[in-house]
Amino acid sequence: MDITRSILFRGIIFLSLIFISLFAPLATYSDNTPVTVKEDAETFTLDNGIVTARVSKVTGDLVSLRYKNVEMLATTLLPDFKPVAQGDSPANNPNWRNPSITGHQHGYWSHDAMGAKGSAPALPSITIDPKSNGGERAEVSVRAISNGRKMGTGPGSTPEGQFVSDIEIRYTLGRGEPGIYTYCFFEHKPEYSLTELGEARFCAKLAPFFDWMSVDARRDFLYPKDLHVGDKYIYTALQSANPAFGWSSTTKNVGLFIINPSMEYLSGGPTKVEFLGHRDTNAEAAGCVLNYWRSSHYGGAEVNVAAGEEWKKVVGPFFIYMNAGANHTEIYADARTRAAIEARKWPYSWVKGVDYPLDAKRTTVKGQLVLNDPITGKKFTNLMVGLTAPAYVSPRLQNPPVPVITDWQRDGKFYQFWNGGKADGSFELTKVRPGHYTLHAMADGVLGEYIVKDVVVEAGKPLNLGKMTWTPLRHGRQLWDIGIPNRSSSEFYGAEKHDDPEISIEYATLFPQDVNYTIGKSDFRKDWFFQHVPHNENPAAKSTPFFGVSSPGRATPFTVIFNMPSAPKGKATLRLAICGTGSRTLEVSVNGKPAGKIDKLTGDGVITRHGLQGLWYEREIAFDAGLMQAGTNKLVLSVPAGPINNGIMYDYLRLELEE
C-alpha cells in the first residue's frame, strides 16, 4: 500500500509540474536575486530567481531547466526509460540509458558520468559555493573516475561503456544571468589504454511548445511537432558561422539557444558543417538543440588517444541562453546579440580546477600575409587564418592498425584558433592557449593553403610573426579554370537547392546530355552542375532519409571543351580541388585518350547528406601535353556507374601547362 501511495503521489507531482510549465504565464523576476544551490540525494538545484536548474548527481544530466518558472525541457519519458539509481551502472541495469535506444529526454552530455560495470559511482560536488561569494555564482560538478574502464553511455557505446577517460561535467549559474553554463572535462591518464571516442555532443530536448527552429538564416522557420520531415540532414549548417542557435515558441514567446562563445573546443575548424537542431524522430518528436564537438558527419572528426598518452580537454563552457520577446524574429536576434557579448567575456574568469588557461595565460598572435601570384593579384578575399595542432598519426584500435594522418579538418582531439584576416593580409588571433601549433591560411580565389609549422605560443607573451610571403603553387601557365576556390561548391548550378534530397536525381533531367562546358563561352553558375553524380535512368528512383539516393545510375562524363592556338609540348597538370566525395575513382581522358585516373578518394557522405562541403583536398593528374592539339580539345572527367550518392563535388578545377 505504501509503495502504491508513493507512486500515486509522484505521479500527481509530475503532472502538476507539467501543468504549471505549460500554463503558468511569465512573471517579472529580479535580476539581483542571490544565487543559491541546494541538494538532495539525487539532484542539485541552482536558482538565481530567473533560472532554476536541476542536475542529476548520478549522470550529470540537466533534468529540469526553468526560465521564469516555465519548464523549458522535455519532461515526458518514453515507456522504456527508467532512471538508474545512485551507484547503478548500465551493465547491470536492463533499462540503462542509451539515447539512441530510449529517446533520452532533458538536457545531457552524450558522454556522461555513467561508469561502466564495476566502476565507482559518480562523485558529485559543489565547486563554487554561492555562500562564499555573496550569492554571485554557483557551480556544481559530477565527476566519474575511469580507473582504466570505459565510460559513457553515448552513441556507439555498449553496456560496458565506450571511452577510457575520467569525465567531469559542470553547470554554472551567475547572478542575473538568463541561462546556465555547462562544460565537460576529459582526462586520459598515462596508465589508461588506447581508446576511441564516438560521437560526442550536448543535446537539449525541449518542451512541446517550442515550434520555431532557428539554425541559420536559411533554416529559420516554423517547425511544429506535426510537421514530419524524414531527413534531418537538410538542417545542417556551418558551426563557425552560427554561434547562437536554438528554438523559440510562437505561443509563449520564449526562446532557448546554445551559444558558443569560442570555437576553440569544436572539431573541424571554420569549414565544419554540423547538426545544430532538428526534431527527434521518436514518437515524442521533441525539438532538439545540439552542440556537437566531435561527430562522424561530413567527413567527421577524431578523438583517439594512445595507450600511455596523457591527454586533457575542456569542452566549453558554453551558454544555454533563455530569453523572451514579441516574436521569433526578435528572440533570435537577441540570441545573436548575446552571442557577441559572451564572446567578449571569453575566457570566463570563474573557471577553476581544470585545464583552462585564464586571460593572463593566453596571448595574441598576429602577422601579415603577402600574396604573390601573377593572376590572383595582391589582395585577399575572405582570408581565414588559424592555429591548429600539427597533423598527426591517429592511433587505431584495429589490429594491425592502419596509419591515418589527421589534420585540422578532422581533428577533435586538440584546440583550434581561427579568425578572419583583412584584404591586405594582416590578421590577429586572440585568446590563444599556450602550445605548439601549425599556422594555416586560406582565401577565396587562392588554390591551396599557406602553412607555417612549429609556431610556439608561450603563456602571456604576444607573438608577431611579421610579414610572410604566400606564393601559391603553380605548375606552369594557366590554360583555364572553372569555379572559385572557396572550399565549397556553392558557386555552381543547382547549389542553392543542395538541401533538396531529390536534387541528385534531378541532374539527369537538368542535363540530359550531361555537362558540356566550353571555356570562354560557358558560365559555371549555369552550365556546371554542383554534383558530379552517376546519371539516373530509373523513373522510380527516390531519396531515402539518412541514406540519400542509393539506386544505381550510369557513368557520367563531364566534358570541358577548350581551344589551343598550337600543339603544346611538355607536361600538363589537371588540378582538382574536391570538397565532397562519394565516388572512390575518377577517370580523365583528353581527346579520347586516357590521361590518368584518380582513386582512393576520401569519402565524406556530403552528397548523401545534402551538403555543399565536407573534407577539402586537392588531387592532380599530370599527363603528356602531346595529348592536346591545335584547335579544339576535349577533356572528359568520368564518374563510374554506381549508386547516385557515389559522386564528386568540386570546389575548383584548373589546367596548367609547363612547357
VENTA-V709358 format. One record per backbone hydrogen bond with DSSP energy under -1.0 kcal/mol. NH is the residue of the N-H (numbers start at 1). CO is the residue of the C=O. E is the energy in kcal/mol with one decimal. If there is no record, write none. Layout:
[[NH/CO/E] [NH/CO/E]]
This chain:
[[5/1/-2.5] [6/2/-2.2] [7/3/-2.4] [8/4/-2.5] [9/5/-2.9] [10/6/-2.4] [11/7/-2.1] [12/8/-2.2] [13/9/-2.2] [14/10/-2.5] [15/11/-2.4] [16/12/-2.1] [17/13/-2.2] [18/14/-1.9] [19/15/-2.4] [20/16/-2.5] [21/17/-2.5] [22/18/-1.9] [23/19/-2.1] [24/20/-2.5] [35/135/-2.9] [36/47/-2.6] [38/45/-2.5] [40/43/-2.5] [44/55/-2.3] [45/38/-3.1] [46/53/-2.9] [47/36/-2.2] [48/51/-1.9] [52/66/-2.1] [53/46/-2.8] [54/64/-2.4] [55/44/-2.4] [56/61/-2.7] [57/42/-3.3] [60/56/-1.2] [62/107/-3.1] [63/54/-1.3] [63/61/-1.0] [64/54/-1.3] [66/52/-3.1] [67/70/-2.4] [68/50/-3.2] [70/67/-1.2] [72/65/-3.1] [74/205/-3.0] [81/78/-2.1] [88/85/-2.5] [96/93/-1.8] [101/98/-2.0] [102/98/-2.9] [103/99/-1.5] [107/62/-2.3] [108/203/-2.8] [110/201/-2.9] [113/59/-2.1] [119/116/-2.3] [123/143/-4.0] [125/141/-2.5] [127/139/-1.3] [128/139/-1.9] [132/129/-2.1] [135/130/-2.9] [138/173/-2.6] [139/128/-2.2] [140/171/-2.2] [141/125/-3.1] [142/169/-2.5] [143/123/-1.6] [144/167/-2.8] [149/146/-1.7] [151/163/-2.1] [152/114/-2.2] [157/154/-2.0] [158/161/-1.4] [161/158/-2.7] [162/151/-1.5] [163/151/-2.1] [165/163/-1.3] [166/187/-2.9] [167/144/-2.1] [168/185/-2.1] [169/142/-2.5] [170/183/-2.8] [171/140/-1.9] [172/181/-2.3] [173/138/-2.8] [175/136/-2.5] [177/174/-1.6] [179/177/-1.3] [180/320/-1.6] [181/172/-2.7] [182/318/-2.1] [183/170/-1.7] [184/315/-2.0] [185/168/-3.0] [186/313/-2.9] [187/166/-2.0] [188/311/-3.1] [192/189/-2.5] [195/305/-2.4] [197/303/-2.1] [200/294/-3.1] [202/291/-1.6] [203/108/-2.8] [204/289/-2.3] [205/106/-3.0] [206/287/-3.0] [207/72/-2.2] [210/207/-1.8] [211/248/-1.4] [212/248/-2.1] [213/221/-2.1] [214/246/-3.1] [215/219/-2.9] [221/213/-2.0] [223/211/-3.9] [227/224/-1.8] [228/226/-1.1] [234/231/-1.3] [235/232/-1.8] [236/233/-1.0] [237/274/-2.6] [239/272/-2.2] [242/239/-1.5] [245/258/-1.8] [246/214/-2.3] [247/256/-2.5] [248/212/-2.3] [249/254/-2.2] [253/249/-1.3] [255/323/-2.5] [256/247/-2.7] [257/321/-2.9] [258/245/-2.8] [259/319/-2.6] [260/243/-2.4] [266/263/-1.4] [268/411/-1.4] [272/269/-1.3] [274/237/-2.8] [278/288/-1.3] [280/286/-3.2] [288/278/-3.2] [289/204/-1.9] [290/276/-1.7] [291/202/-2.9] [293/200/-2.2] [294/200/-1.6] [300/297/-2.2] [301/295/-2.1] [302/410/-2.5] [305/195/-2.6] [308/192/-2.1] [309/306/-1.9] [311/188/-2.2] [313/186/-2.1] [315/184/-3.0] [318/182/-2.2] [319/259/-2.3] [320/180/-2.8] [321/257/-2.8] [322/178/-2.9] [323/255/-1.6] [325/253/-1.8] [331/327/-2.2] [332/328/-2.6] [333/329/-2.3] [334/330/-2.1] [335/331/-1.7] [336/332/-1.9] [337/333/-2.0] [338/334/-2.4] [339/335/-1.7] [340/336/-1.3] [341/337/-1.4] [342/338/-2.6] [343/339/-2.0] [344/340/-1.4] [351/348/-1.2] [356/354/-2.2] [361/358/-1.5] [362/359/-1.1] [363/432/-1.5] [365/429/-2.9] [366/463/-2.5] [367/427/-1.6] [368/466/-2.4] [369/425/-2.2] [370/468/-3.1] [372/470/-3.0] [377/373/-1.6] [380/423/-2.4] [384/442/-3.0] [385/419/-2.6] [386/440/-2.7] [387/417/-2.7] [388/438/-2.3] [392/406/-2.0] [394/404/-2.8] [406/392/-3.6] [410/407/-1.5] [412/302/-2.1] [416/264/-1.5] [417/387/-2.3] [419/385/-2.4] [421/383/-2.4] [422/426/-2.7] [425/422/-2.1] [427/367/-2.4] [429/365/-3.6] [432/363/-2.7] [435/457/-1.9] [437/455/-3.2] [438/388/-2.6] [439/452/-3.3] [440/386/-2.7] [441/450/-1.7] [442/384/-2.2] [444/381/-2.0] [445/485/-2.2] [446/443/-1.7] [450/441/-2.3] [452/439/-2.2] [455/437/-2.8] [457/435/-3.0] [461/458/-1.8] [463/364/-2.7] [465/366/-3.1] [468/368/-2.8] [470/370/-3.1] [477/657/-1.8] [479/655/-3.1] [480/655/-1.2] [482/653/-2.5] [489/612/-1.6] [492/489/-1.6] [493/524/-1.1] [493/528/-1.8] [495/492/-1.7] [497/494/-1.9] [498/495/-1.9] [500/497/-2.1] [503/500/-2.3] [506/502/-1.7] [508/505/-1.1] [510/506/-2.7] [511/507/-2.9] [514/511/-2.2] [517/559/-3.4] [519/561/-2.8] [521/518/-1.9] [522/518/-3.2] [526/523/-2.1] [527/523/-3.4] [530/493/-2.3] [532/648/-3.0] [535/554/-1.9] [541/538/-1.9] [544/548/-2.8] [547/544/-1.8] [548/544/-1.8] [553/642/-2.4] [554/535/-2.4] [556/639/-2.3] [558/637/-3.0] [559/515/-2.8] [560/635/-3.2] [561/517/-3.3] [562/633/-2.1] [564/631/-2.1] [571/658/-2.5] [572/623/-2.9] [573/656/-2.7] [574/621/-3.0] [575/654/-3.4] [576/619/-3.0] [577/652/-2.9] [578/617/-3.1] [579/649/-2.7] [580/649/-1.1] [582/647/-3.3] [583/647/-2.5] [586/598/-2.3] [587/638/-2.1] [588/596/-2.7] [589/636/-2.1] [590/593/-2.8] [591/634/-3.2] [593/590/-1.6] [595/588/-3.0] [596/588/-1.4] [598/586/-3.2] [601/584/-1.3] [604/581/-2.3] [605/581/-1.0] [609/605/-2.0] [610/607/-1.4] [611/606/-2.7] [614/579/-2.4] [617/578/-2.0] [619/576/-2.5] [621/574/-2.2] [623/572/-2.6] [625/570/-2.4] [627/624/-2.2] [628/625/-1.9] [631/564/-3.5] [633/562/-2.7] [635/560/-2.7] [636/589/-2.7] [637/558/-2.7] [638/587/-2.9] [639/556/-2.3] [642/553/-1.9] [644/551/-2.2] [645/549/-1.4] [646/643/-2.2] [647/645/-2.4] [648/532/-2.0] [649/580/-3.0] [651/577/-3.5] [652/577/-1.6] [653/482/-2.1] [654/575/-2.1] [655/480/-2.4] [656/573/-2.4] [657/477/-2.7] [658/571/-3.1]]
